[in-house]
Amino acid sequence: MADYCIWNLCNSNCIMCTNPYGFRTKKGAKAYSADKVLQRITGDKNEILRTEADINLTGGEPTIHPEFVYLMENLRKRFPKNAIAFSTNGRRFMYKGFAKKILSINNIRMHVVIHSASKEIHDSITRSPGSFEQTVKGLENLFKYRNRTHSIEIRTVLLKQNYSSINDLYRMLHNKFTDAERICTIFPEYEGRAEKNFEEISVSFPQVKPFVEKGLKNWRKKFKSFYLYHFPLCAVRNDFWEHVIRSLPPDHHETFFMEKCEKCFYKDSCLGVYKDYVRHFGEDHFKPISDKIKGIKKNHEDYHRPIVRV
């Protein structure tokens, strides 16, 4: 997947945003005109077409780019076969006309973030009053007007504010948006604004483990697919390893393997641990798995889904 930041501004102010302070400035937005963005992406055209990679648009909040529709239409013309993906808080899709314009473009993957089934908790995380209702309405419009070439993935980042009520969110998503292609639960990255707000948002793997596992037990078979992002394998029971996705590419430098990991039979199927996490929480609660586990098979054919059950 080729990643391109297309806009530095956002209509939310999330406490766990990984973008650095100083990134969101109106002066800086001048560098993200649609023509400059298209020029940057088109510079990689041969590689994008050769690999058939998704074109992943990031931000800020990509959908509030003032020329977002123009951008999407031109990317579709220039890259007719590549999927266009973007992560979004979903709020702008509350406008029916905007949702219809974007969904008139085929082969789009949308990753919509919602933080809680509680509007109070959601809005406290986004620090944007009314954002919960807007995101829910945006999702309703996306599901209402999408076609078979569109993919909707719903994401949640685990934080001190929401991890203990994650089961309530899964219930709400099942009641309202059960046709989502994926439900993704993400462990936070402590960088940028998230690093600054560490004390306010931080959770550890042992804290979230029972709540995530309860949610998986209750809901994983009720959605098309259920993913865990940024989790090392030993952070959850092996019953759930098939849902643990290696969420970063092989050439990334954000995670590492501790010395004890060298003893783990499943090291070659694991993402590793974020360096910032170990700096804050230490290494004690990570335990290498020394022996092969019955019923679990390494899946070397798919880097991102390294474990299957047999």
C-alpha positions in Angstrom: 0.0 0.0 0.0 1.3 3.4 -1.0 0.6 6.1 1.7 0.2 9.8 0.9 -0.7 12.5 3.3 -3.1 14.8 1.5 -4.2 17.2 4.2 -2.9 18.4 7.5 -6.0 19.9 9.0 -8.8 18.1 10.9 -12.3 18.8 12.2 -11.6 16.8 15.4 -9.0 17.2 18.1 -8.4 13.6 19.2 -6.4 13.1 22.4 -4.6 10.1 20.9 -3.7 11.7 17.5 -0.2 10.5 16.5 0.5 13.6 14.4 3.0 16.0 16.1 2.1 19.4 17.5 2.7 22.0 14.8 1.4 19.8 12.0 -2.0 21.3 11.9 -1.5 24.8 10.6 -3.4 26.8 8.0 0.0 28.0 6.6 1.1 24.3 6.2 -2.1 23.5 4.4 -0.8 25.4 1.3 1.5 22.5 0.6 -1.5 20.2 0.1 -3.3 21.7 -2.9 -5.0 19.0 -5.0 -2.6 19.6 -7.9 0.4 19.3 -5.7 -1.0 16.1 -4.2 -1.8 14.6 -7.6 1.7 15.5 -8.8 3.3 13.7 -5.9 1.2 10.6 -6.3 1.5 10.5 -10.1 5.3 10.6 -9.6 5.0 7.0 -8.4 2.5 6.1 -11.1 4.6 3.3 -12.7 5.2 1.6 -9.4 1.6 1.9 -8.3 0.3 0.5 -11.5 2.9 -2.3 -11.6 2.2 -3.5 -8.0 -1.5 -2.8 -8.2 -1.1 -1.3 -4.6 -3.9 0.5 -2.8 -3.5 4.3 -2.9 -3.9 5.2 0.8 -4.8 8.8 1.6 -4.0 10.1 5.1 -4.2 13.3 7.0 -5.3 15.2 9.1 -8.8 14.4 8.0 -8.6 13.7 4.3 -12.3 14.3 3.6 -12.2 17.9 4.6 -9.7 18.7 1.9 -11.5 21.5 0.0 -10.8 19.7 -3.3 -11.4 16.1 -2.0 -14.0 15.2 -4.6 -11.8 16.6 -7.4 -8.9 14.7 -6.0 -10.8 11.4 -5.8 -12.2 11.8 -9.3 -8.7 12.5 -10.8 -7.1 9.6 -8.9 -9.7 7.2 -10.3 -9.1 8.5 -13.9 -5.3 8.1 -13.5 -5.4 4.8 -11.6 -8.5 3.0 -12.9 -7.7 -0.4 -11.4 -6.1 0.6 -8.0 -8.2 0.7 -4.9 -8.3 4.2 -3.2 -8.3 3.9 0.6 -8.6 6.6 3.3 -9.0 6.7 7.0 -11.7 9.1 8.2 -13.6 10.2 11.3 -16.7 9.9 9.0 -18.2 13.2 10.0 -18.4 14.8 6.6 -20.4 11.9 5.3 -23.3 13.1 7.4 -24.0 15.3 4.3 -26.0 13.1 1.9 -24.8 15.0 -1.2 -21.2 14.6 -0.3 -21.6 10.9 0.5 -23.3 10.3 -2.8 -20.5 12.1 -4.7 -17.7 10.1 -3.2 -19.6 6.8 -3.5 -20.2 7.5 -7.2 -16.5 6.6 -7.5 -15.9 2.8 -7.6 -13.3 0.7 -5.8 -12.9 2.7 -2.5 -11.8 1.4 0.9 -13.0 3.5 3.8 -11.6 3.1 7.3 -14.0 4.9 9.6 -13.0 5.5 13.3 -15.6 5.5 16.1 -14.5 5.4 19.7 -17.4 4.3 21.8 -21.1 3.4 21.9 -21.4 6.4 24.3 -21.6 9.8 22.7 -20.1 11.3 25.9 -17.1 9.0 25.8 -16.7 9.4 22.0 -16.9 13.2 22.1 -14.5 13.4 25.1 -11.9 11.5 23.0 -12.4 13.7 19.8 -12.8 16.8 22.0 -15.4 17.8 19.4 -19.0 18.1 20.8 -21.6 16.5 18.5 -19.0 14.4 16.7 -20.6 11.1 17.8 -23.9 11.8 16.1 -22.1 13.1 13.0 -19.9 9.9 12.7 -22.9 7.6 13.2 -24.9 9.5 10.6 -21.9 9.4 8.3 -21.7 5.7 8.7 -25.4 5.3 8.0 -25.0 7.2 4.7 -22.0 5.2 3.7 -23.9 1.9 4.2 -27.0 3.3 2.5 -25.3 4.6 -0.7 -22.4 2.3 -1.2 -22.2 -0.3 -4.0 -20.5 -3.7 -4.2 -17.1 -2.2 -5.1 -16.9 -0.2 -1.8 -15.4 -1.6 1.4 -16.2 -0.1 4.9 -13.9 -1.0 7.8 -14.8 0.3 11.3 -11.9 1.0 13.6 -11.5 1.7 17.3 -8.4 2.7 19.2 -8.2 1.4 22.8 -7.7 4.1 25.4 -8.2 4.6 29.1 -11.6 6.2 28.3 -13.1 3.3 26.3 -11.4 0.0 26.7 -13.6 -1.3 29.5 -16.8 -0.6 27.5 -15.6 -2.0 24.2 -18.1 -4.8 24.3 -20.9 -2.2 24.2 -19.4 -0.7 21.1 -19.3 -4.1 19.4 -23.0 -4.6 20.3 -23.9 -1.3 18.8 -21.9 -2.0 15.6 -23.6 -5.3 15.3 -27.0 -3.8 15.7 -26.4 -1.0 13.2 -23.5 -1.9 10.9 -23.2 -5.7 10.8 -22.3 -5.6 7.1 -19.0 -3.9 7.7 -16.2 -5.7 5.9 -14.0 -5.5 9.0 -14.2 -4.5 12.7 -10.7 -3.5 13.8 -9.6 -2.9 17.3 -6.3 -1.0 17.5 -3.8 -0.7 20.3 -2.6 2.9 20.5 0.8 4.3 19.3 2.3 6.6 21.9 3.7 9.3 19.6 2.9 12.8 18.6 -0.1 14.2 20.5 -0.7 10.7 22.0 2.7 10.9 23.7 1.9 14.4 25.1 -1.4 13.0 26.5 0.1 9.7 27.7 -1.1 10.0 31.3 -4.6 10.8 30.1 -5.0 8.0 27.6 -2.5 5.2 28.4 -3.4 1.5 28.7 -1.3 -1.6 28.9 -1.8 -4.9 27.2 -2.7 -6.7 30.5 -5.3 -4.0 31.2 -7.1 -4.4 27.9 -6.6 -8.2 27.5 -9.8 -9.4 29.3 -12.0 -6.9 27.7 -10.7 -7.5 24.2 -10.9 -11.3 24.6 -14.5 -11.0 26.0 -15.4 -8.9 22.9 -13.8 -11.4 20.6 -15.6 -14.3 22.2 -19.0 -12.6 22.0 -18.8 -11.0 18.6 -16.1 -12.3 16.3 -18.4 -14.8 14.5 -21.1 -12.2 14.1 -19.1 -9.9 11.7 -17.5 -10.7 8.4 -14.0 -10.3 9.9 -12.6 -9.1 13.2 -9.0 -7.8 13.4 -6.6 -6.8 16.1 -4.0 -4.2 15.0 -0.6 -3.5 16.8 -0.8 -6.5 19.1 2.1 -8.9 19.7 0.9 -12.5 19.7 1.6 -13.1 23.4 -0.7 -10.1 24.4 -3.8 -12.3 23.8 -4.8 -15.9 24.2 -3.7 -18.2 21.4 -7.4 -18.9 20.8 -7.6 -15.5 19.2 -4.3 -15.4 17.2 -6.1 -15.8 13.9 -7.4 -12.2 14.4 -4.0 -10.7 15.2 -2.8 -8.8 12.1 0.7 -7.7 11.4 -0.4 -4.1 10.9 2.9 -2.6 9.7 4.9 -3.5 6.6 8.0 -5.7 6.8 10.4 -2.8 6.4 9.0 -0.6 9.3 11.2 0.5 12.2 8.6 1.2 14.9 8.6 -2.1 16.7 11.3 -4.5 17.8 11.9 -7.9 19.4 13.2 -8.1 22.9 16.0 -10.5 23.8 13.5 -12.9 25.3 11.6 -13.0 22.0 14.5 -15.0 20.5 13.2 -18.0 22.5 9.7 -17.7 21.1 8.6 -20.3 18.6 6.2 -17.8 16.9 8.6 -14.9 16.6 8.6 -15.1 12.8 4.8 -14.7 12.8 4.7 -11.7 15.2 4.7 -8.0 14.8 6.9 -7.4 17.8 6.4 -4.7 20.4 6.3 -0.9 19.9 9.5 0.7 21.1 7.6 3.5 22.8 5.4 1.0 24.6 8.4 -0.8 26.3 9.9 2.6 27.2 6.7 3.3 29.2 5.7 -0.1 30.5 8.8 -2.3 30.4 9.1 -5.9 29.3 8.0 -8.0 32.2 4.5 -8.9 31.0 5.7 -10.3 27.7 6.2 -14.1 27.8 7.8 -16.1 24.9 6.0 -19.2 23.7 8.6 -21.9 23.7 6.6 -24.7 22.1 4.4 -25.3 19.1 0.7 -25.1 19.9 -1.7 -27.7 18.7 -4.4 -26.4 16.2 -2.3 -23.3 15.2 -0.4 -23.1 11.9 2.0 -20.4 10.7 0.8 -18.8 7.5 4.0 -17.8 5.6 2.1 -17.1 2.4 0.4 -14.0 3.9 2.7 -11.6 5.9 -0.2 -9.6 7.4 -2.3 -12.7 8.5 0.5 -14.9 9.8 -1.6 -17.3 11.9 -4.4 -19.7 10.9 -6.3 -22.3 12.8 -6.3 -25.9 11.6 
